[in-house]
């Protein structure tokens, strides 16, 4: 009987602890709540969470296509990476990412892209390692490099989503 009382007490304690945790509000209000216009060129910076399981580009492209929106997505991803592994400022150089591409007609010809004002991307999405924001040792890197990359993204006219 004593064993049942202990188990029941433990179960009730676990339920109470779970309900208290579930009642906490861990949400963060986004800084960007709307855009003047939909971006047409977006840079996704992150890790394997961006490209495994069909990747987020497939879903985002599908949503844009459904809304008849023109959208070009570029990923700068490193498996297992935190924001501290990325050089976002370098990704945004006019002669860097997306400065050229090849045609998809089988001719393998290069197309050199010119961007107004040298602004290759109109929006940047930063995604940290899944442990970055919550891990005792990694949180400092998340905060430091999130702030650094936010400053590296030229404003106005470029939106940051993190």
Secondary structure as UniProt FT lines:
FT   HELIX           2..23
FT   STRAND          41..46
FT   HELIX           48..50
FT   TURN            53..54
FT   HELIX           55..66
FT   TURN            67..68
FT   STRAND          72..77
FT   TURN            79..80
FT   HELIX           83..85
FT   HELIX           88..91
FT   TURN            94..95
FT   TURN            97..98
FT   STRAND          100..102
FT   STRAND          110..112
FT   HELIX           116..118
FT   STRAND          123..126
FT   TURN            130..134
FT   TURN            136..138
FT   HELIX           139..152
FT   STRAND          159..161
//
